[in-house]
Amino acid sequence: MIVNDTVTGIIAIIIGYLLGSIPSAYIAARLATGKDIRQLGGGNVGGLNTFREVGLWPAVAVGIVDVGKGAAAVAIAYWLL
């Protein structure tokens, strides 16, 4: 049914948005150093700023988590649709 497909698609979009809104770089920097990544370097909450200001391993963790978030969003959308 079209209504069910539309609702399911909207749910998949919302779940993907919510997964993408998790600031993995902020969390990694806060856990690794106790500092706010938004106040360091360029202020960007991303992997490169994490690498530059916090270090290699927190940046690797950010990359792995970000890839996992993207894969989870796709997998959930595939499963729902």
N, C-alpha and C positions, 0 to 999 in steps of 0.2 A: 504494500500500500504506500502511496506517495506521502501521506502524513507521517507514517512511521519512519520512512526513509529520511524525510526531512528532519524530524526530531532526532533521529540517530546521528545524522550528519552534524547537526548543531551541537549535540553532546560531544561528539568526537572533536569538533573545533574547540569547544570550551576546555576539554581535557588537555588538548595540545597546547592551548594558550596558558593554562595553569602550570603545566610542566615547564614550559619555556620561561615562566616568570620566576622560577626558583633561581636565586642568584648564587650559583655554585662558586663563583670566584670570591664573592663576599664571604661566604661560609668557610671556604678553604683558608682564606687569609686570616679570618678571625680565629679559626682553630689553630693555625700554625703560629701566628704571632700575637694574637690578641688585638691587632690593629685593624682599623677600618680602611679597606682598600680604596674607598672613595676619597679618602683624604691623602692618599699616597700617589706619587707619580702624576700621571695625567688625569687621575680621578675616574678613569674608566673601569667599570666592573667587568673585566674580561680576562681572558687567559694571558694575553701579552703583558698587561699591566701586572698581573699576578706574578708572571715569570720575572719581570724586571724588578719588582719591589719586594717580593716574598721569597722567590726561589724556584728551582727547577721542579722539585717533587710536588709542591702544592699546585704548580701550573699543570703538571702531568695529570694530577687528580682532577683538576678543573676540566681538562680536555676529555678525560674518560667519562666524567659525569655528564658533560654537555653532549657527547656522542650518545651516551645512554639515554638521556632525556629525549633526544631526537628519535632514536630507535624506538623508545617506548611509545612516543606519540604516534609514530607510523604503525606500530604493532597494534596499539589500541584501536586506531581508526580502521585498520584492516579487519580486526576481530569484530568490531561493531558493525561495519558495513559489509 
